[in-house]
Amino acid sequence: MRGGVVNAFGFLKSDKRLLRAEPDFRPMARLLQVNWLYVLLVCLLAGVGYIALYSAGGGSAKPFAGPQMVRFGFGLVMMIAVALVSPRILRMVSVPIYLLSIALLGLVLRMGHVGKGAERWINLAGMQFQPSEFAKIGLVLMLATWFHRIGNERMGNPLRLVIPAILTLLPVVLVLKEPNLGTATIIGVIGATLFFAAGMRLWQIVLLVAPIPFLGKFIYGHLHDYQKARIDTFLHPEHDPLGAGYNIIQSKIALGSGGMWGEGYLHGSQGQLNFLPEKQTDFIFTMIGEEWGFAGGIAVIGLLMVLTLGATLIAIRSRNQFGRLLGLGIAMDFFLYCAVNLSMVMGAIPVGGVPLPLISYGGSAMLTMMFGFGLLMSAWVHRNERDPGFEDEDD
């Protein structure tokens, strides 16, 4: 046909459109295509984290705010560098990255650092690293690559889902053995999201989800004592106000004392007087709510929602399956971080070790999230690339 070619689905595509779909390999051209508005929002969220951690340090950049900003600076450079990497290269390295994440999870079970009843960290070059955070990114890359290669039309074959199911269950089981129920659940939900986004049929979803309600008693019976205590504390925190229920009670007191406009920066009673435990990590949002009140808390939640929505829109705008799944996986990871942490500090779910991304103090979560944002930016920069299978059919 004049001025165009017909692909395998019978749609007419112009030569001009095909040329536009070709990726530009010039680094400067890619750099200009980065979604700098989204990068600015990420920097704004990190700025909120600096302000909160400065307060958590008693009005000093040490020991929390300063090191956190150094990590963020390194993470920002990494984010931009990853954004320039072609999806073809990301698909090539997805298997090594996934295997490395599994190897690190296995390593932490053998020689990991024990903290608060769980073995979750390993020491690398004098720095503590949490492999379960890296495993989420490895799984997103692996599943996005797998589903990209098999295509949507072959998702109806149940045998095609066996391997990705194993790829998802392997890190879930290893993280459960640490034990880390919260992160294991997040990994499982991320995997399920990518299954659904890849075109998993409704009857397959029903078949997988149906047994879950009947497994509740079995799962509870195999929980560790401290995990059962968290559930009991969630239901009745007042039964042990100075023990297991102390954290959540203090968190609710701090949030309530903030009122509409807060007690003032650096003037939160619960946080500054050290009544609030883990105020620099899991309960950092409680400090924000106490000092900045309901208005400040809503502003932070609004920023988190904008970043989540922005990540989802970036995924939707991608014209190839790999970019869509990669973006949705990172968006879901970020959303679950936020949803679990905020629900936890407000007493809506049992307390677990899930930080608030880019705000809570911690290196592993910060750097892996920035790496994830880099993958998201790569999906945006290369959003006009076609799936290789379709391009081959057009030639």
Contacts in CASP RR format, 6 or more apart in sequence:
PFRMAT RR
TARGET T0000
AUTHOR 0000-0000-0000
METHOD contacts of the structure
MODEL  1
MRGGVVNAFGFLKSDKRLLRAEPDFRPMARLLQVNWLYVLLVCLLAGVGY
IALYSAGGGSAKPFAGPQMVRFGFGLVMMIAVALVSPRILRMVSVPIYLL
SIALLGLVLRMGHVGKGAERWINLAGMQFQPSEFAKIGLVLMLATWFHRI
GNERMGNPLRLVIPAILTLLPVVLVLKEPNLGTATIIGVIGATLFFAAGM
RLWQIVLLVAPIPFLGKFIYGHLHDYQKARIDTFLHPEHDPLGAGYNIIQ
SKIALGSGGMWGEGYLHGSQGQLNFLPEKQTDFIFTMIGEEWGFAGGIAV
IGLLMVLTLGATLIAIRSRNQFGRLLGLGIAMDFFLYCAVNLSMVMGAIP
VGGVPLPLISYGGSAMLTMMFGFGLLMSAWVHRNERDPGFEDEDD
1 12 0 8 1.000
3 14 0 8 1.000
3 15 0 8 1.000
4 12 0 8 1.000
4 13 0 8 1.000
4 14 0 8 1.000
4 15 0 8 1.000
5 12 0 8 1.000
5 13 0 8 1.000
5 15 0 8 1.000
5 18 0 8 1.000
5 394 0 8 1.000
6 12 0 8 1.000
6 13 0 8 1.000
7 13 0 8 1.000
7 390 0 8 1.000
7 393 0 8 1.000
7 394 0 8 1.000
8 390 0 8 1.000
8 393 0 8 1.000
13 394 0 8 1.000
18 394 0 8 1.000
20 384 0 8 1.000
21 319 0 8 1.000
21 384 0 8 1.000
21 385 0 8 1.000
21 386 0 8 1.000
21 391 0 8 1.000
23 86 0 8 1.000
23 382 0 8 1.000
23 384 0 8 1.000
23 385 0 8 1.000
24 30 0 8 1.000
24 33 0 8 1.000
25 86 0 8 1.000
27 84 0 8 1.000
30 83 0 8 1.000
30 84 0 8 1.000
30 381 0 8 1.000
31 80 0 8 1.000
31 84 0 8 1.000
33 380 0 8 1.000
33 381 0 8 1.000
34 80 0 8 1.000
34 83 0 8 1.000
34 377 0 8 1.000
34 380 0 8 1.000
34 381 0 8 1.000
35 314 0 8 1.000
35 377 0 8 1.000
35 380 0 8 1.000
38 307 0 8 1.000
38 310 0 8 1.000
38 311 0 8 1.000
38 314 0 8 1.000
38 376 0 8 1.000
38 377 0 8 1.000
38 380 0 8 1.000
39 76 0 8 1.000
39 79 0 8 1.000
39 80 0 8 1.000
39 377 0 8 1.000
41 303 0 8 1.000
41 306 0 8 1.000
41 307 0 8 1.000
42 76 0 8 1.000
42 79 0 8 1.000
42 307 0 8 1.000
42 358 0 8 1.000
42 370 0 8 1.000
42 373 0 8 1.000
43 76 0 8 1.000
44 303 0 8 1.000
45 303 0 8 1.000
45 304 0 8 1.000
45 307 0 8 1.000
45 357 0 8 1.000
45 358 0 8 1.000
45 359 0 8 1.000
46 69 0 8 1.000
46 72 0 8 1.000
46 358 0 8 1.000
46 359 0 8 1.000
48 288 0 8 1.000
48 300 0 8 1.000
48 303 0 8 1.000
48 358 0 8 1.000
48 359 0 8 1.000
49 65 0 8 1.000
49 68 0 8 1.000
49 284 0 8 1.000
49 358 0 8 1.000
49 359 0 8 1.000
50 65 0 8 1.000
50 66 0 8 1.000
50 68 0 8 1.000
50 69 0 8 1.000
51 265 0 8 1.000
52 284 0 8 1.000
52 287 0 8 1.000
52 288 0 8 1.000
52 359 0 8 1.000
53 64 0 8 1.000
53 65 0 8 1.000
53 66 0 8 1.000
53 68 0 8 1.000
53 280 0 8 1.000
53 284 0 8 1.000
53 359 0 8 1.000
53 361 0 8 1.000
54 60 0 8 1.000
54 61 0 8 1.000
54 64 0 8 1.000
54 65 0 8 1.000
55 265 0 8 1.000
55 266 0 8 1.000
55 272 0 8 1.000
55 287 0 8 1.000
55 291 0 8 1.000
56 64 0 8 1.000
56 65 0 8 1.000
56 271 0 8 1.000
56 279 0 8 1.000
56 280 0 8 1.000
56 284 0 8 1.000
56 287 0 8 1.000
56 361 0 8 1.000
57 63 0 8 1.000
57 64 0 8 1.000
57 65 0 8 1.000
57 280 0 8 1.000
58 266 0 8 1.000
58 272 0 8 1.000
59 266 0 8 1.000
61 69 0 8 1.000
64 280 0 8 1.000
64 361 0 8 1.000
68 361 0 8 1.000
68 362 0 8 1.000
68 363 0 8 1.000
68 366 0 8 1.000
71 362 0 8 1.000
71 363 0 8 1.000
71 366 0 8 1.000
71 367 0 8 1.000
72 358 0 8 1.000
72 366 0 8 1.000
72 370 0 8 1.000
74 367 0 8 1.000
75 366 0 8 1.000
75 367 0 8 1.000
75 370 0 8 1.000
75 371 0 8 1.000
76 370 0 8 1.000
78 367 0 8 1.000
78 370 0 8 1.000
78 371 0 8 1.000
78 374 0 8 1.000
79 370 0 8 1.000
79 371 0 8 1.000
79 372 0 8 1.000
79 373 0 8 1.000
79 374 0 8 1.000
79 377 0 8 1.000
80 374 0 8 1.000
80 377 0 8 1.000
82 371 0 8 1.000
82 372 0 8 1.000
82 374 0 8 1.000
82 375 0 8 1.000
82 377 0 8 1.000
82 378 0 8 1.000
83 374 0 8 1.000
83 377 0 8 1.000
83 378 0 8 1.000
83 380 0 8 1.000
83 381 0 8 1.000
84 378 0 8 1.000
84 381 0 8 1.000
85 378 0 8 1.000
86 378 0 8 1.000
86 382 0 8 1.000
87 320 0 8 1.000
87 322 0 8 1.000
87 323 0 8 1.000
87 326 0 8 1.000
87 378 0 8 1.000
87 379 0 8 1.000
87 382 0 8 1.000
87 385 0 8 1.000
90 141 0 8 1.000
90 145 0 8 1.000
90 322 0 8 1.000
90 326 0 8 1.000
90 375 0 8 1.000
90 378 0 8 1.000
91 145 0 8 1.000
91 148 0 8 1.000
91 322 0 8 1.000
93 141 0 8 1.000
94 138 0 8 1.000
94 141 0 8 1.000
94 142 0 8 1.000
94 144 0 8 1.000
94 145 0 8 1.000
95 142 0 8 1.000
95 145 0 8 1.000
97 137 0 8 1.000
97 138 0 8 1.000
97 141 0 8 1.000
97 142 0 8 1.000
98 138 0 8 1.000
98 139 0 8 1.000
98 141 0 8 1.000
98 142 0 8 1.000
98 167 0 8 1.000
100 134 0 8 1.000
101 131 0 8 1.000
101 134 0 8 1.000
101 135 0 8 1.000
101 137 0 8 1.000
101 138 0 8 1.000
101 139 0 8 1.000
101 171 0 8 1.000
102 135 0 8 1.000
102 170 0 8 1.000
102 171 0 8 1.000
102 174 0 8 1.000
104 122 0 8 1.000
104 129 0 8 1.000
104 131 0 8 1.000
104 134 0 8 1.000
104 135 0 8 1.000
105 131 0 8 1.000
105 132 0 8 1.000
105 135 0 8 1.000
105 171 0 8 1.000
105 174 0 8 1.000
105 175 0 8 1.000
106 131 0 8 1.000
106 174 0 8 1.000
107 122 0 8 1.000
107 131 0 8 1.000
108 119 0 8 1.000
108 120 0 8 1.000
108 121 0 8 1.000
108 122 0 8 1.000
108 131 0 8 1.000
108 132 0 8 1.000
108 178 0 8 1.000
109 119 0 8 1.000
109 174 0 8 1.000
109 177 0 8 1.000
109 178 0 8 1.000
111 122 0 8 1.000
112 119 0 8 1.000
112 120 0 8 1.000
112 121 0 8 1.000
112 122 0 8 1.000
113 119 0 8 1.000
113 120 0 8 1.000
113 121 0 8 1.000
113 122 0 8 1.000
113 123 0 8 1.000
113 128 0 8 1.000
115 121 0 8 1.000
117 226 0 8 1.000
118 178 0 8 1.000
118 179 0 8 1.000
118 180 0 8 1.000
119 178 0 8 1.000
120 130 0 8 1.000
120 132 0 8 1.000
120 178 0 8 1.000
120 180 0 8 1.000
121 128 0 8 1.000
121 129 0 8 1.000
121 130 0 8 1.000
121 364 0 8 1.000
122 128 0 8 1.000
122 129 0 8 1.000
122 131 0 8 1.000
123 129 0 8 1.000
128 364 0 8 1.000
129 364 0 8 1.000
130 364 0 8 1.000
130 365 0 8 1.000
132 171 0 8 1.000
132 175 0 8 1.000
132 178 0 8 1.000
132 180 0 8 1.000
132 183 0 8 1.000
132 184 0 8 1.000
132 187 0 8 1.000
133 183 0 8 1.000
133 364 0 8 1.000
133 365 0 8 1.000
133 368 0 8 1.000
133 369 0 8 1.000
134 364 0 8 1.000
134 368 0 8 1.000
135 171 0 8 1.000
135 174 0 8 1.000
135 175 0 8 1.000
135 187 0 8 1.000
136 171 0 8 1.000
136 183 0 8 1.000
136 186 0 8 1.000
136 187 0 8 1.000
136 190 0 8 1.000
136 333 0 8 1.000
136 368 0 8 1.000
137 333 0 8 1.000
137 368 0 8 1.000
137 371 0 8 1.000
137 372 0 8 1.000
137 375 0 8 1.000
139 167 0 8 1.000
139 168 0 8 1.000
139 171 0 8 1.000
139 187 0 8 1.000
139 190 0 8 1.000
139 191 0 8 1.000
140 190 0 8 1.000
140 194 0 8 1.000
140 325 0 8 1.000
140 326 0 8 1.000
140 329 0 8 1.000
140 330 0 8 1.000
140 333 0 8 1.000
140 372 0 8 1.000
140 375 0 8 1.000
141 326 0 8 1.000
141 375 0 8 1.000
142 167 0 8 1.000
143 164 0 8 1.000
143 167 0 8 1.000
143 168 0 8 1.000
143 191 0 8 1.000
143 194 0 8 1.000
143 195 0 8 1.000
143 198 0 8 1.000
143 325 0 8 1.000
144 194 0 8 1.000
144 321 0 8 1.000
144 322 0 8 1.000
144 323 0 8 1.000
144 325 0 8 1.000
144 326 0 8 1.000
144 329 0 8 1.000
145 322 0 8 1.000
146 163 0 8 1.000
146 164 0 8 1.000
146 167 0 8 1.000
147 155 0 8 1.000
147 164 0 8 1.000
147 194 0 8 1.000
147 198 0 8 1.000
147 321 0 8 1.000
147 325 0 8 1.000
148 320 0 8 1.000
148 321 0 8 1.000
148 322 0 8 1.000
148 323 0 8 1.000
148 325 0 8 1.000
148 387 0 8 1.000
150 160 0 8 1.000
151 198 0 8 1.000
151 321 0 8 1.000
152 198 0 8 1.000
152 199 0 8 1.000
152 321 0 8 1.000
154 160 0 8 1.000
155 161 0 8 1.000
155 198 0 8 1.000
155 199 0 8 1.000
155 200 0 8 1.000
155 201 0 8 1.000
156 201 0 8 1.000
156 204 0 8 1.000
158 204 0 8 1.000
161 195 0 8 1.000
161 200 0 8 1.000
161 204 0 8 1.000
164 195 0 8 1.000
168 187 0 8 1.000
168 188 0 8 1.000
168 191 0 8 1.000
168 192 0 8 1.000
168 195 0 8 1.000
171 187 0 8 1.000
172 184 0 8 1.000
172 187 0 8 1.000
172 188 0 8 1.000
173 184 0 8 1.000
175 183 0 8 1.000
175 184 0 8 1.000
175 187 0 8 1.000
176 184 0 8 1.000
179 224 0 8 1.000
179 227 0 8 1.000
180 353 0 8 1.000
181 223 0 8 1.000
181 227 0 8 1.000
181 352 0 8 1.000
182 340 0 8 1.000
182 352 0 8 1.000
182 353 0 8 1.000
182 354 0 8 1.000
183 353 0 8 1.000
183 354 0 8 1.000
186 333 0 8 1.000
186 336 0 8 1.000
186 337 0 8 1.000
186 340 0 8 1.000
186 354 0 8 1.000
189 332 0 8 1.000
189 336 0 8 1.000
190 329 0 8 1.000
190 332 0 8 1.000
190 333 0 8 1.000
190 336 0 8 1.000
192 208 0 8 1.000
193 328 0 8 1.000
193 329 0 8 1.000
193 332 0 8 1.000
194 325 0 8 1.000
194 328 0 8 1.000
194 329 0 8 1.000
195 205 0 8 1.000
196 205 0 8 1.000
197 324 0 8 1.000
197 325 0 8 1.000
197 328 0 8 1.000
197 329 0 8 1.000
198 321 0 8 1.000
198 325 0 8 1.000
220 228 0 8 1.000
220 231 0 8 1.000
221 228 0 8 1.000
223 231 0 8 1.000
229 244 0 8 1.000
230 244 0 8 1.000
230 350 0 8 1.000
230 351 0 8 1.000
230 352 0 8 1.000
231 350 0 8 1.000
232 239 0 8 1.000
232 244 0 8 1.000
233 239 0 8 1.000
233 240 0 8 1.000
233 244 0 8 1.000
233 245 0 8 1.000
233 248 0 8 1.000
233 350 0 8 1.000
233 351 0 8 1.000
234 248 0 8 1.000
234 347 0 8 1.000
234 349 0 8 1.000
234 350 0 8 1.000
234 351 0 8 1.000
237 244 0 8 1.000
237 245 0 8 1.000
237 248 0 8 1.000
237 249 0 8 1.000
238 245 0 8 1.000
238 249 0 8 1.000
239 245 0 8 1.000
240 246 0 8 1.000
241 249 0 8 1.000
246 277 0 8 1.000
247 277 0 8 1.000
247 278 0 8 1.000
247 283 0 8 1.000
247 351 0 8 1.000
248 345 0 8 1.000
248 347 0 8 1.000
248 351 0 8 1.000
250 270 0 8 1.000
250 275 0 8 1.000
250 276 0 8 1.000
250 277 0 8 1.000
251 276 0 8 1.000
251 283 0 8 1.000
251 286 0 8 1.000
251 345 0 8 1.000
251 346 0 8 1.000
251 347 0 8 1.000
252 346 0 8 1.000
252 347 0 8 1.000
253 270 0 8 1.000
253 275 0 8 1.000
254 268 0 8 1.000
254 269 0 8 1.000
254 270 0 8 1.000
254 271 0 8 1.000
254 275 0 8 1.000
254 276 0 8 1.000
254 286 0 8 1.000
254 287 0 8 1.000
254 289 0 8 1.000
254 290 0 8 1.000
255 286 0 8 1.000
255 289 0 8 1.000
255 290 0 8 1.000
255 345 0 8 1.000
255 346 0 8 1.000
256 290 0 8 1.000
257 263 0 8 1.000
257 268 0 8 1.000
257 269 0 8 1.000
257 270 0 8 1.000
257 290 0 8 1.000
258 268 0 8 1.000
258 289 0 8 1.000
258 290 0 8 1.000
258 291 0 8 1.000
258 292 0 8 1.000
258 293 0 8 1.000
258 294 0 8 1.000
259 293 0 8 1.000
259 294 0 8 1.000
260 293 0 8 1.000
260 294 0 8 1.000
260 295 0 8 1.000
261 292 0 8 1.000
261 293 0 8 1.000
261 294 0 8 1.000
261 295 0 8 1.000
262 289 0 8 1.000
262 290 0 8 1.000
262 291 0 8 1.000
262 292 0 8 1.000
262 293 0 8 1.000
262 294 0 8 1.000
262 295 0 8 1.000
262 296 0 8 1.000
263 269 0 8 1.000
263 290 0 8 1.000
263 291 0 8 1.000
263 293 0 8 1.000
264 291 0 8 1.000
264 292 0 8 1.000
265 291 0 8 1.000
265 292 0 8 1.000
266 272 0 8 1.000
266 291 0 8 1.000
267 291 0 8 1.000
268 287 0 8 1.000
268 290 0 8 1.000
268 291 0 8 1.000
269 275 0 8 1.000
269 290 0 8 1.000
270 276 0 8 1.000
270 286 0 8 1.000
270 290 0 8 1.000
271 279 0 8 1.000
271 286 0 8 1.000
271 287 0 8 1.000
271 290 0 8 1.000
276 283 0 8 1.000
276 286 0 8 1.000
276 287 0 8 1.000
276 290 0 8 1.000
277 283 0 8 1.000
279 286 0 8 1.000
279 287 0 8 1.000
280 360 0 8 1.000
280 361 0 8 1.000
281 353 0 8 1.000
281 355 0 8 1.000
281 360 0 8 1.000
281 361 0 8 1.000
281 362 0 8 1.000
282 341 0 8 1.000
282 344 0 8 1.000
282 345 0 8 1.000
282 351 0 8 1.000
282 352 0 8 1.000
282 353 0 8 1.000
282 354 0 8 1.000
282 355 0 8 1.000
282 360 0 8 1.000
283 345 0 8 1.000
284 355 0 8 1.000
284 356 0 8 1.000
284 359 0 8 1.000
284 360 0 8 1.000
284 361 0 8 1.000
285 297 0 8 1.000
285 300 0 8 1.000
285 341 0 8 1.000
285 342 0 8 1.000
285 345 0 8 1.000
285 356 0 8 1.000
285 359 0 8 1.000
286 345 0 8 1.000
288 296 0 8 1.000
288 297 0 8 1.000
288 300 0 8 1.000
288 359 0 8 1.000
289 296 0 8 1.000
289 297 0 8 1.000
292 299 0 8 1.000
300 359 0 8 1.000
301 342 0 8 1.000
304 338 0 8 1.000
307 334 0 8 1.000
308 331 0 8 1.000
308 334 0 8 1.000
308 335 0 8 1.000
308 338 0 8 1.000
310 331 0 8 1.000
311 327 0 8 1.000
311 330 0 8 1.000
311 331 0 8 1.000
311 334 0 8 1.000
311 376 0 8 1.000
312 327 0 8 1.000
312 328 0 8 1.000
312 331 0 8 1.000
314 327 0 8 1.000
314 331 0 8 1.000
314 376 0 8 1.000
314 379 0 8 1.000
314 380 0 8 1.000
314 383 0 8 1.000
315 323 0 8 1.000
315 324 0 8 1.000
315 325 0 8 1.000
315 326 0 8 1.000
315 327 0 8 1.000
315 328 0 8 1.000
315 329 0 8 1.000
315 330 0 8 1.000
315 331 0 8 1.000
315 376 0 8 1.000
315 379 0 8 1.000
316 324 0 8 1.000
317 380 0 8 1.000
317 383 0 8 1.000
318 324 0 8 1.000
318 326 0 8 1.000
318 327 0 8 1.000
318 379 0 8 1.000
318 380 0 8 1.000
318 383 0 8 1.000
319 383 0 8 1.000
319 384 0 8 1.000
319 385 0 8 1.000
319 386 0 8 1.000
320 382 0 8 1.000
320 383 0 8 1.000
320 385 0 8 1.000
320 386 0 8 1.000
320 387 0 8 1.000
321 387 0 8 1.000
322 379 0 8 1.000
322 387 0 8 1.000
323 379 0 8 1.000
323 382 0 8 1.000
323 383 0 8 1.000
324 379 0 8 1.000
326 375 0 8 1.000
326 376 0 8 1.000
326 378 0 8 1.000
326 379 0 8 1.000
327 375 0 8 1.000
327 376 0 8 1.000
327 379 0 8 1.000
330 372 0 8 1.000
330 373 0 8 1.000
330 375 0 8 1.000
330 376 0 8 1.000
331 376 0 8 1.000
333 369 0 8 1.000
333 372 0 8 1.000
334 357 0 8 1.000
334 369 0 8 1.000
337 354 0 8 1.000
337 355 0 8 1.000
337 356 0 8 1.000
337 357 0 8 1.000
337 365 0 8 1.000
337 369 0 8 1.000
338 356 0 8 1.000
338 357 0 8 1.000
340 349 0 8 1.000
340 352 0 8 1.000
340 354 0 8 1.000
341 354 0 8 1.000
341 355 0 8 1.000
341 356 0 8 1.000
341 360 0 8 1.000
342 356 0 8 1.000
343 349 0 8 1.000
344 350 0 8 1.000
344 351 0 8 1.000
344 352 0 8 1.000
344 353 0 8 1.000
344 354 0 8 1.000
355 361 0 8 1.000
355 362 0 8 1.000
355 365 0 8 1.000
357 365 0 8 1.000
357 366 0 8 1.000
357 369 0 8 1.000
358 366 0 8 1.000
358 369 0 8 1.000
END
